[in-house]
Amino acid sequence: MNHRRITIIGAGPGGLTLARLLQMHGLNVQVFERDLNREVRVQGATLNLNPGSGMLAIEKAGLISEFNQAYRPGAEKMIFVDQNAQVTFREKTSETGEPRPEIDRGPLRNLLIDSLKPGTVVWDSQFQSLQEEPDQTITLLFKNGKQVNSDLVIACDGANSKVRPYVTKTLPVYSGVTAIEGTVGHTSSAIPELHRLLDGGKICALGGEKSFMLVLKGDDSVAFYAGLNLPEDEFSKSGTDFSNRDQVKAWFQSRFQEWSPLFHDLIAKANLPLIPRPQCTLLMNEPWVTKANITLLGDAAHVMPPYSGEGVNMAMLDAVELADALLSPKHPSLLAALKTYERDMQARMKPVQEETLKFTSIFHSREAISFFREFFDAMTE
């Protein structure tokens, strides 16, 4: 691997973690990211990192000290409320359980970028296409006209990966649930009652086969996700303009009519546009044939809904396992290393996806509150 040119498409947590792990062993890595620069896009909600995956990656990357300075103690607190914003119970964690620290996406991205050699991340580089050459190298073309030659391409470009079709023709399957994503700034003054309920952590509101997740970030903004069962073509047929305040309020009123005015006020204060996100899963039922010079990582490989909190953790664990495979002397070829990584990743992800789809269904069922109360009670027994 020492003489191979490695190209990572996408500067999310998975791609940046992989770049760090490979650079620690002196490999030649570049990360191409479509964002204009590291500050141009507001990063999403707070992430919890699990001990055997996300935190394992942080440890192997030698970034525990930096992480300890950036994470938010107490942000893992979650209360469950009903659609009237009445508290039903608080999430309980086992006294013997391992911690799952929370960190905002922005600080996590920054500490990973700062751990890389200067110039590793090439900004303003949106992937357009690639060509596999007769000598097993790959020529990549970006929308800005840049052309790059590579020996190994790793797609870390998310749920709507543009590299994925070069590896597998299998398409993600719609889960039946769509989440409407948005943010509200200065929550302490904009939505003071919900801000008090948040108490530095998260709110999970459940009722009427709908969910509303609110996550407070370190800058006093809140990221929210309103989830409900919808036809996949709901918005293409309705024509709702989520950059139009009146249309946003009318749509929310029609779908969340029975919910507390606190949630309607949040929608009225939200930054526009809101973003409808149909929740899909790329199922591991049909493993693809491993290619000798392209592979997939994170959501590009196994996108799934966020209702089990495993997305970022699995992406970072992918990075650990792919780095281990690429660096292992036991593999006689790059193809053998990629086969091992993909086989193990697909086997690991199948039960995770099954559990995630189960939780996605439960979150949007009439039994949601009673299920989660019993679920967390059982965890503390």
VMD Tcl script that draws the C-alpha trace (Angstrom):
set ca {
  {0.00 0.00 0.00}
  {2.95 2.37 0.51}
  {3.12 3.27 -3.19}
  {-0.61 3.42 -3.93}
  {-2.58 6.63 -4.39}
  {-5.68 6.43 -2.21}
  {-8.65 8.69 -2.93}
  {-11.48 9.18 -0.44}
  {-14.68 10.80 -1.74}
  {-16.44 12.68 1.07}
  {-15.19 14.42 4.22}
  {-17.69 13.04 6.70}
  {-16.73 11.28 9.96}
  {-16.12 7.94 8.21}
  {-13.92 9.29 5.42}
  {-11.91 11.57 7.71}
  {-11.39 8.80 10.26}
  {-10.10 6.49 7.53}
  {-7.76 9.19 6.21}
  {-6.34 9.69 9.71}
  {-5.80 5.98 10.30}
  {-4.04 5.50 6.95}
  {-1.88 8.62 7.32}
  {-0.71 7.39 10.72}
  {0.98 4.58 8.73}
  {2.45 6.86 6.11}
  {0.04 6.11 3.27}
  {-0.70 8.53 0.44}
  {-4.27 9.74 1.00}
  {-6.36 12.60 -0.32}
  {-9.95 13.43 0.60}
  {-12.15 15.21 -1.95}
  {-15.12 17.11 -0.56}
  {-17.84 19.00 -2.42}
  {-18.18 21.73 0.27}
  {-16.49 25.00 -0.68}
  {-14.58 24.99 2.63}
  {-14.85 23.58 6.13}
  {-17.03 26.46 7.37}
  {-19.52 26.79 4.52}
  {-22.18 24.33 5.69}
  {-23.86 24.08 9.08}
  {-23.24 20.59 10.45}
  {-26.16 18.54 11.72}
  {-27.19 17.22 15.10}
  {-25.19 16.01 18.05}
  {-23.82 12.47 17.73}
  {-23.40 9.84 20.42}
  {-20.32 7.66 20.00}
  {-20.53 4.09 21.23}
  {-17.62 2.37 23.00}
  {-17.10 -0.49 20.53}
  {-17.38 1.59 17.36}
  {-17.21 5.40 17.33}
  {-15.10 5.69 20.46}
  {-12.94 2.75 19.35}
  {-12.17 4.71 16.18}
  {-11.29 7.84 18.16}
  {-8.96 5.76 20.34}
  {-7.24 4.06 17.39}
  {-6.85 7.46 15.71}
  {-4.98 8.74 18.79}
  {-7.50 11.52 19.36}
  {-8.88 10.82 22.83}
  {-7.37 13.99 24.30}
  {-8.80 16.17 21.53}
  {-12.17 14.43 21.84}
  {-12.29 14.99 25.59}
  {-11.90 18.71 25.00}
  {-14.62 18.83 22.34}
  {-17.43 16.58 23.53}
  {-20.40 17.83 25.57}
  {-20.88 16.17 28.98}
  {-24.58 15.88 29.81}
  {-25.73 16.18 26.20}
  {-26.66 12.49 26.20}
  {-29.64 13.19 28.50}
  {-32.97 12.47 26.82}
  {-36.53 13.00 27.98}
  {-39.56 11.46 26.33}
  {-42.68 13.57 25.98}
  {-46.06 13.01 24.38}
  {-47.57 15.11 21.61}
  {-48.82 17.57 24.25}
  {-45.20 18.15 25.35}
  {-45.91 16.47 28.69}
  {-42.95 14.52 30.09}
  {-43.70 10.80 30.22}
  {-40.31 9.51 31.37}
  {-36.59 10.12 31.19}
  {-34.14 7.80 29.50}
  {-32.39 5.62 32.05}
  {-28.94 4.23 31.53}
  {-27.47 1.32 33.42}
  {-25.08 2.31 36.20}
  {-22.72 -0.37 34.91}
  {-23.13 0.56 31.25}
  {-20.30 2.15 29.28}
  {-20.58 5.87 28.50}
  {-21.81 7.07 25.11}
  {-20.46 10.61 24.96}
  {-22.11 13.20 22.70}
  {-20.27 15.55 20.38}
  {-21.59 18.06 17.86}
  {-20.88 17.17 14.23}
  {-18.94 20.38 13.63}
  {-16.37 19.88 16.41}
  {-16.01 16.19 15.50}
  {-15.33 17.09 11.89}
  {-12.86 19.80 12.92}
  {-10.81 17.59 15.24}
  {-10.56 14.95 12.51}
  {-9.54 17.49 9.87}
  {-6.99 19.04 12.20}
  {-5.42 15.62 12.72}
  {-4.61 15.30 9.00}
  {-1.63 16.62 7.09}
  {-2.22 20.09 5.61}
  {-3.80 19.87 2.19}
  {-5.22 16.37 2.69}
  {-8.79 17.61 2.24}
  {-9.36 19.10 -1.21}
  {-12.41 21.37 -0.95}
  {-14.82 22.46 -3.67}
  {-14.40 19.09 -5.39}
  {-17.72 17.44 -6.20}
  {-17.36 13.99 -7.73}
  {-18.81 13.68 -11.23}
  {-17.63 10.41 -12.76}
  {-14.82 7.87 -12.90}
  {-13.18 5.71 -15.52}
  {-11.52 2.38 -14.77}
  {-8.35 2.17 -16.87}
  {-6.81 -0.99 -18.41}
  {-3.88 -0.83 -15.98}
  {-6.30 -1.10 -12.98}
  {-5.93 2.59 -12.07}
  {-8.90 4.93 -11.93}
  {-9.35 8.37 -13.45}
  {-11.75 10.58 -11.48}
  {-13.45 13.67 -12.87}
  {-14.86 16.41 -10.66}
  {-17.44 19.05 -11.54}
  {-14.85 21.83 -11.26}
  {-12.90 20.19 -14.10}
  {-10.25 18.65 -11.87}
  {-8.99 15.23 -12.99}
  {-7.25 12.86 -10.58}
  {-5.60 9.48 -11.05}
  {-5.89 6.94 -8.26}
  {-5.07 3.33 -7.38}
  {-7.90 2.95 -4.85}
  {-11.16 4.90 -4.52}
  {-13.17 4.74 -1.31}
  {-16.70 6.15 -1.47}
  {-17.64 7.96 1.73}
  {-20.12 10.26 -0.01}
  {-23.22 9.44 1.98}
  {-26.74 8.20 1.42}
  {-26.97 9.57 -2.12}
  {-23.52 8.32 -3.10}
  {-22.55 9.04 -6.69}
  {-19.77 6.43 -6.54}
  {-22.02 3.57 -5.34}
  {-23.43 2.73 -8.83}
  {-19.89 1.81 -9.96}
  {-19.87 -0.93 -7.29}
  {-23.47 -2.15 -7.02}
  {-26.70 -1.65 -8.91}
  {-28.76 -2.37 -5.79}
  {-30.79 0.68 -4.82}
  {-31.79 1.81 -1.32}
  {-35.32 0.78 -0.28}
  {-37.75 3.32 1.22}
  {-38.61 2.52 4.85}
  {-42.06 4.14 4.76}
  {-40.96 7.00 7.04}
  {-39.94 10.52 6.03}
  {-38.19 12.91 8.41}
  {-38.47 16.68 8.01}
  {-35.16 18.18 9.09}
  {-34.61 21.72 10.31}
  {-32.86 23.98 12.80}
  {-33.78 26.82 15.11}
  {-31.17 29.29 16.29}
  {-30.93 31.02 19.68}
  {-33.38 28.57 21.21}
  {-33.15 30.05 24.71}
  {-34.99 33.11 23.43}
  {-36.78 31.76 20.32}
  {-38.44 28.69 21.93}
  {-37.84 29.14 25.68}
  {-40.26 26.46 26.93}
  {-38.77 23.74 24.74}
  {-35.30 25.01 25.63}
  {-36.05 24.47 29.30}
  {-37.35 20.99 28.57}
  {-34.19 20.19 26.63}
  {-32.05 21.02 29.67}
  {-28.87 20.71 27.66}
  {-29.85 17.37 26.11}
  {-32.48 15.93 23.81}
  {-36.24 15.57 23.54}
  {-37.99 12.63 21.92}
  {-41.69 13.42 21.37}
  {-43.94 10.54 20.38}
  {-47.62 10.33 19.56}
  {-50.16 9.58 16.86}
  {-47.67 7.40 14.95}
  {-45.33 10.37 14.60}
  {-42.01 11.37 16.17}
  {-40.29 14.66 16.85}
  {-36.63 14.60 17.84}
  {-34.98 17.77 19.17}
  {-31.25 17.91 19.85}
  {-29.64 20.93 21.50}
  {-26.23 21.87 20.14}
  {-23.39 23.70 21.83}
  {-24.14 26.99 20.03}
  {-27.68 27.25 21.54}
  {-29.28 26.08 18.29}
  {-31.47 23.00 18.03}
  {-31.59 20.46 15.23}
  {-34.96 18.76 14.83}
  {-36.42 15.87 12.86}
  {-40.18 15.43 12.52}
  {-40.85 11.85 11.39}
  {-44.03 10.24 10.10}
  {-45.32 7.52 7.81}
  {-45.75 8.94 4.31}
  {-45.90 7.72 0.72}
  {-42.47 8.04 -0.90}
  {-43.84 10.46 -3.51}
  {-45.66 12.68 -0.99}
  {-43.74 15.84 -1.77}
  {-43.34 15.42 -5.48}
  {-47.15 15.16 -5.71}
  {-48.07 17.82 -3.16}
  {-45.64 20.42 -4.46}
  {-45.04 21.83 -0.96}
  {-42.31 24.46 -1.02}
  {-40.28 24.00 2.17}
  {-38.57 27.35 1.66}
  {-41.94 29.12 1.92}
  {-42.94 29.91 5.52}
  {-46.70 29.87 4.89}
  {-46.57 26.55 3.02}
  {-44.36 25.00 5.71}
  {-46.76 26.05 8.47}
  {-49.79 24.85 6.49}
  {-48.20 21.46 5.81}
  {-47.21 21.00 9.44}
  {-50.67 22.05 10.60}
  {-52.25 19.46 8.31}
  {-50.00 16.62 9.53}
  {-49.36 17.53 13.19}
  {-52.67 19.25 13.91}
  {-53.16 17.48 17.25}
  {-49.68 18.35 18.53}
  {-48.86 20.99 21.16}
  {-48.58 24.64 20.04}
  {-44.96 24.46 21.26}
  {-44.06 22.35 18.23}
  {-46.00 24.60 15.86}
  {-44.13 27.58 17.31}
  {-40.84 25.78 16.69}
  {-41.80 25.31 13.02}
  {-42.71 29.00 12.81}
  {-39.25 29.95 14.12}
  {-37.26 27.41 12.10}
  {-34.61 28.41 9.60}
  {-35.74 27.82 6.03}
  {-35.71 25.75 3.98}
  {-36.72 22.65 5.88}
  {-35.48 19.44 4.24}
  {-37.72 16.40 3.67}
  {-35.58 13.27 3.98}
  {-37.23 9.98 2.95}
  {-35.58 7.36 5.15}
  {-34.08 4.52 3.12}
  {-31.97 1.42 3.67}
  {-29.45 -0.23 1.37}
  {-30.10 -3.80 2.47}
  {-27.27 -6.29 2.89}
  {-29.38 -9.16 1.51}
  {-27.49 -9.27 -1.79}
  {-23.74 -8.69 -1.31}
  {-22.06 -7.13 -4.32}
  {-19.03 -8.53 -6.13}
  {-15.87 -6.93 -4.74}
  {-13.95 -4.71 -7.13}
  {-10.16 -4.53 -7.07}
  {-9.94 -0.75 -6.77}
  {-13.24 0.71 -5.45}
  {-15.10 0.14 -2.19}
  {-17.83 1.74 -0.09}
  {-17.92 2.99 3.49}
  {-20.60 4.34 5.83}
  {-23.90 5.50 4.34}
  {-22.55 4.91 0.84}
  {-22.38 1.21 1.74}
  {-25.30 0.73 4.13}
  {-27.51 3.78 4.51}
  {-30.29 3.31 7.06}
  {-32.68 5.49 9.10}
  {-31.23 7.27 12.16}
  {-33.60 5.80 14.74}
  {-31.05 3.54 16.43}
  {-28.19 6.08 16.54}
  {-25.81 3.71 14.75}
  {-25.06 5.56 11.50}
  {-21.94 7.48 12.47}
  {-20.74 4.67 14.72}
  {-20.92 2.10 11.92}
  {-19.19 4.49 9.49}
  {-16.31 5.03 11.90}
  {-16.09 1.30 12.61}
  {-16.00 0.71 8.84}
  {-12.99 3.03 8.75}
  {-11.22 1.04 11.46}
  {-11.88 -2.30 9.79}
  {-10.99 -1.09 6.29}
  {-7.73 0.43 7.56}
  {-6.91 -2.82 9.35}
  {-7.56 -4.82 6.17}
  {-5.49 -2.51 3.97}
  {-2.57 -2.48 6.41}
  {-2.58 -6.20 7.21}
  {0.38 -8.17 5.78}
  {-1.73 -11.34 5.62}
  {-3.60 -10.24 2.48}
  {-1.77 -11.19 -0.73}
  {-3.41 -8.43 -2.76}
  {-5.52 -5.30 -2.57}
  {-8.48 -7.29 -3.87}
  {-8.08 -9.81 -1.04}
  {-8.01 -7.01 1.53}
  {-11.16 -5.42 0.11}
  {-12.95 -8.78 0.00}
  {-12.22 -9.33 3.69}
  {-13.40 -5.84 4.61}
  {-16.62 -6.04 2.58}
  {-17.48 -9.56 3.74}
  {-17.06 -8.66 7.41}
  {-18.79 -5.28 7.06}
  {-21.82 -6.76 5.30}
  {-22.17 -9.53 7.90}
  {-21.88 -6.99 10.73}
  {-24.38 -4.58 9.20}
  {-27.21 -6.99 8.49}
  {-28.43 -7.34 12.12}
  {-27.81 -3.62 12.74}
  {-30.05 -2.75 9.81}
  {-32.73 -5.19 10.98}
  {-32.75 -3.64 14.44}
  {-32.77 -0.11 13.01}
  {-35.78 -0.84 10.81}
  {-37.52 -2.37 13.83}
  {-36.93 0.81 15.85}
  {-37.98 2.99 12.91}
  {-41.32 1.19 12.86}
  {-41.76 1.37 16.64}
  {-40.99 5.10 16.79}
  {-43.91 5.66 14.42}
  {-46.41 3.31 16.03}
  {-49.17 3.91 18.57}
  {-47.28 1.82 21.13}
  {-44.10 3.92 20.93}
  {-44.18 5.50 24.40}
  {-45.08 2.29 26.25}
  {-42.45 0.33 24.30}
  {-39.61 2.70 25.13}
  {-40.59 3.02 28.76}
  {-40.36 -0.76 29.11}
  {-37.20 -0.84 26.99}
  {-35.28 1.54 29.23}
  {-36.67 0.00 32.41}
  {-35.30 -3.36 31.25}
  {-31.87 -1.82 30.60}
  {-31.54 -0.77 34.24}
  {-32.70 -4.00 35.84}
}
mol new
graphics top color blue
foreach p $ca { graphics top sphere $p radius 0.5 }
foreach p [lrange $ca 0 end-1] q [lrange $ca 1 end] { graphics top cylinder $p $q radius 0.2 }
display resetview
